[in-house]
Amino acid sequence: MDLALQGKSVLLTAASKGLGKASALEFAREGAIVTIASRDLAELQRAAAEIEAATGQKVTIIQADVTKETDVQKAVQAAVESGGGLDVLVTNAGGPPGGGFDNFDDQAWIRAFELNLLSVIRLIRESLPHMRAKGAGRIVNLTSSSIKQPIQGLILSNTYRAGVNALTKSLSIELAADNILVNTVAPGRIATDRVAELDAKKAQSKGVSVADVQAESIAQIPLGRYGVPEEFGKAVVFLGSYANTYITGQALLVDGGMVKAL
Ligand SMILES: NC(=O)c1ccc[n+]([C@@H]2O[C@H](COP(=O)([O-])OP(=O)(O)OC[C@H]3O[C@@H](n4cnc5c(N)ncnc54)[C@H](OP(=O)(O)O)[C@@H]3O)[C@@H](O)[C@H]2O)c1
């Protein structure tokens, strides 16, 4: 299938590692002009070199912290300059700290809001004029399976991902007239650094091995394993493509069947 992404300008944030990087790779494979943003320059350079080696496509990098408004503006500007406008935005950020309700004060709630919800709002606000100028756009917000089923011990994430899901649905209605399609892709357990870190912390707090923690998670996944980032990237690239002409306002779980909700 032709995903109609050849020459399209795509910005992905939090894309030097994990799910963001895997998604960037899939867009580059389709011939898109890819810009990736995150905080650590060396990681960005490594990711760009990896994607360029795999696809032959040049990747633009921009050092940006999505919690900072000026960095968000810088990131969008970089994509607009390198791609001649902006056709696709993939919003992503690092995960907030794990913990339950009693663990967090106002400052922690505000930081997580800035990282996981306000960043998405700002990125979209900054991108819309460029998409409207082109008469079309695709926005994919990366969230978590917690939008369907809260995850114990991740209350900050559970709360703000639900906000992103509500924002996605609301915007899909508001932006339909602009031919801008908005969706969210929600990972279950995809093997990345973040998941390895969470598993290691859980193992330490329970006094069990990491292998035990992984086995407990895998027991909840009908497909019987963690996903790999490439499997996630393939879902993102379709929803963010111009082959997608009629799916908007949806939340697609990439979770091996883990969430049992209808
Ligand atoms: N993997 C899963 O199965 C899973 C499941 C549910 C939810 N999620 C969520 O999906 C997101 C991505 O997860 P991942 O597994 O891909 O994590 P990861 O492998 O740890 O990668 C995180 C990426 O985000 C960047 N980043 C972190 N904070 C940032 C900031 N303030 N501004 C810009 N970039 C930032 C990191 O680069 P720098 O540190 O250099 O900025 C890195 O490129 C996270 O929010 C995570 O909680 C993942």
The ligand as an SDF file (V2000), in Angstrom:
LIG
                    3D

 48 52  0  0  0  0  0  0  0  0999 V2000
    6.9560    1.6180   26.0250 N   0  0  0  0  0  0  0  0  0  0  0  0
    5.7240    1.3560   26.4210 C   0  0  0  0  0  0  0  0  0  0  0  0
    5.2710    0.2240   26.3760 O   0  0  0  0  0  0  0  0  0  0  0  0
    4.8660    2.4590   26.9700 C   0  0  0  0  0  0  0  0  0  0  0  0
    3.6280    2.1200   27.5270 C   0  0  0  0  0  0  0  0  0  0  0  0
    2.7910    3.1230   27.9670 C   0  0  0  0  0  0  0  0  0  0  0  0
    3.1720    4.4570   27.8270 C   0  0  0  0  0  0  0  0  0  0  0  0
    4.3880    4.7530   27.2810 N   0  0  0  0  0  0  0  0  0  0  0  0
    4.7460    6.1620   27.1660 C   0  0  0  0  0  0  0  0  0  0  0  0
    5.1920    6.4770   25.8520 O   0  0  0  0  0  0  0  0  0  0  0  0
    6.1730    7.5110   25.9180 C   0  0  0  0  0  0  0  0  0  0  0  0
    7.4410    7.0560   25.2160 C   0  0  0  0  0  0  0  0  0  0  0  0
    7.9060    5.9230   25.9030 O   0  0  0  0  0  0  0  0  0  0  0  0
    9.1910    5.0690   25.4760 P   0  0  0  0  0  0  0  0  0  0  0  0
    8.9300    3.7320   26.0320 O   0  0  0  0  0  0  0  0  0  0  0  0
    9.4600    5.2590   24.0410 O   0  0  0  0  0  0  0  0  0  0  0  0
   10.3070    5.8170   26.3730 O   0  0  0  0  0  0  0  0  0  0  0  0
   11.8950    5.9290   26.1710 P   0  0  0  0  0  0  0  0  0  0  0  0
   12.4170    4.7810   25.3890 O   0  0  0  0  0  0  0  0  0  0  0  0
   12.4050    6.1910   27.5480 O   0  0  0  0  0  0  0  0  0  0  0  0
   12.0810    7.2470   25.2730 O   0  0  0  0  0  0  0  0  0  0  0  0
   11.6750    8.4800   25.7470 C   0  0  0  0  0  0  0  0  0  0  0  0
   12.0020    9.5720   24.7400 C   0  0  0  0  0  0  0  0  0  0  0  0
   11.4190   10.7820   25.1940 O   0  0  0  0  0  0  0  0  0  0  0  0
   12.3930   11.8230   25.1940 C   0  0  0  0  0  0  0  0  0  0  0  0
   11.9860   12.8130   26.1890 N   0  0  0  0  0  0  0  0  0  0  0  0
   11.7950   12.6110   27.5080 C   0  0  0  0  0  0  0  0  0  0  0  0
   11.4160   13.7510   28.1040 N   0  0  0  0  0  0  0  0  0  0  0  0
   11.3580   14.7080   27.1330 C   0  0  0  0  0  0  0  0  0  0  0  0
   11.0570   16.0880   27.1190 C   0  0  0  0  0  0  0  0  0  0  0  0
   10.7140   16.7440   28.2460 N   0  0  0  0  0  0  0  0  0  0  0  0
   11.1030   16.7470   25.9480 N   0  0  0  0  0  0  0  0  0  0  0  0
   11.4450   16.1030   24.8160 C   0  0  0  0  0  0  0  0  0  0  0  0
   11.7470   14.8090   24.7510 N   0  0  0  0  0  0  0  0  0  0  0  0
   11.7070   14.1130   25.9090 C   0  0  0  0  0  0  0  0  0  0  0  0
   13.6980   11.0770   25.4840 C   0  0  0  0  0  0  0  0  0  0  0  0
   14.8430   11.8080   25.0680 O   0  0  0  0  0  0  0  0  0  0  0  0
   15.5770   12.8860   26.0810 P   0  0  0  0  0  0  0  0  0  0  0  0
   15.5610   12.2660   27.4400 O   0  0  0  0  0  0  0  0  0  0  0  0
   16.9300   13.0720   25.4980 O   0  0  0  0  0  0  0  0  0  0  0  0
   14.7350   14.1250   25.9880 O   0  0  0  0  0  0  0  0  0  0  0  0
   13.5040    9.8450   24.6160 C   0  0  0  0  0  0  0  0  0  0  0  0
   13.7880   10.1460   23.2650 O   0  0  0  0  0  0  0  0  0  0  0  0
    6.3770    7.8220   27.4010 C   0  0  0  0  0  0  0  0  0  0  0  0
    5.5630    8.9060   27.7590 O   0  0  0  0  0  0  0  0  0  0  0  0
    5.9010    6.5550   28.0830 C   0  0  0  0  0  0  0  0  0  0  0  0
    5.4650    6.7850   29.4010 O   0  0  0  0  0  0  0  0  0  0  0  0
    5.2430    3.7960   26.8500 C   0  0  0  0  0  0  0  0  0  0  0  0
  1  2  1  0
  2  3  2  0
  2  4  1  0
  4  5  1  0
  4 48  2  0
  5  6  2  0
  6  7  1  0
  7  8  2  0
  8  9  1  0
  8 48  1  0
  9 10  1  0
  9 46  1  0
 10 11  1  0
 11 12  1  0
 11 44  1  0
 12 13  1  0
 13 14  1  0
 14 15  2  0
 14 16  1  0
 14 17  1  0
 17 18  1  0
 18 19  2  0
 18 20  1  0
 18 21  1  0
 21 22  1  0
 22 23  1  0
 23 24  1  0
 23 42  1  0
 24 25  1  0
 25 26  1  0
 25 36  1  0
 26 27  1  0
 26 35  1  0
 27 28  2  0
 28 29  1  0
 29 30  1  0
 29 35  2  0
 30 31  1  0
 30 32  2  0
 32 33  1  0
 33 34  2  0
 34 35  1  0
 36 37  1  0
 36 42  1  0
 37 38  1  0
 38 39  2  0
 38 40  1  0
 38 41  1  0
 42 43  1  0
 44 45  1  0
 44 46  1  0
 46 47  1  0
M  CHG  2   8   1  16  -1
M  END
$$$$
